[in-house]
Amino acid sequence: MNPKPYESHGTGDPTADPTAVPAALGLGLLAVGGWLLTTARPWQKPGHPLTLGLGWTASAALLVCGLVLLARCVRTVHGRPDTDPDAAVAEATTTED
């Protein structure tokens, strides 16, 4: 049996991951947007339509921004590495024919 179940990667450099802060911000925006959406429910406390519309609009904006940030981070981490951008453009134009 292996005494070390996984290899040690060390403590690492906290500034090495450029997607950590945007991903955390995206998760935070999703959390705040979801919380705001659950607090602006017209079926529980009828309010002024303008207040409800502003709450839902702000919630939707926060949810979309958080989702965009997370999607960009995932695409950065898991996307195809483009070593030569000109080659990628040439490949894309030749496959369209």
Secondary structure, 3 states (H helix, E strand, C coil): CCCCCCCCCCCCCCCCCCCHHHHHHHHHHHHHHHHHHHHCCCCCCCCCHHHHHHHHHHHHHHHHHHHHHHHHHHHHHHCCCCCCHHHHHHHHHHHCC
